[in-house]
Amino acid sequence: MGKRKCKRIIKVSLENKKKLEEIFQCSDRMVMKALCFESQTLLARKIQHTAREEMGGWIEAAIPEEEIFYDTHEGGERFMRQYFGNGAVIEISLATGGGKITFKGEPRYSYEEVLVSDIPTLQNYARNLK
């Protein structure tokens, strides 16, 4: 089985995927189609149910690269955070406008006040980090 991109997938161990093949007497392809919600036949729904209810599977949703999230720190400060596929993250405080860019957990750039017009430049910088 090769890697496949699923928008949603029920995550179970490789061992449990093999068990699903045995339990339902089906191919590894059918199990993956069911776990990726590409098939909604009766068999696929049974595989999904068994994976979640009996094998501890959980649903993970793929987040598009460069998705922006708005969140609140424990102290109540609100911020915007943008994640990039290369491991870069932009974080901007909505209260102060200050923030930082990190790359694979390491600080790369910080700023005191960012204007909306500055965001495309920061995104380009983060996107191109290597």
Secondary structure, DSSP 8 states (H G I E B T S, - for coil): ------SEEEE--HHHHHHHHHHHT--HHHHHHHHTTS--SHHHHHHHHHHHHTT--EEEE---TT-EEEEE-TTS-EEEEEE-TTSEEEEEETTT--EEEEETTEEEEEES---GGGHHHHHHHHHT--
